[in-house]
């Protein structure tokens, strides 16, 4: 049985911007700088060192900061993929 889409790696490119690689080979850049200003839950991500500490959960279902399975900030695999594709399409239109 084929495993569902999952995240292989995630790394900070610059504060607020991530490079994410999925199990189907897609590599995307995800800009979350706007979200980082959306509310107090995202405030810790404004610290560059903390932002660089991004991790992929054990099953590749999400990325997170802080402790795995804690009530800290995380983003799911599907939502990140949607954001990466939407942002890539917007950039292509602007070029």
Beta strands, then each sheet from edge to edge (+ up, - down):
strand 1: 7-14
strand 2: 17-22
strand 3: 27-31
strand 4: 55-56
strand 5: 62-64
strand 6: 74-76
sheet 1: 1+ 2- 3+
sheet 2: 4+ 5- 6+
end
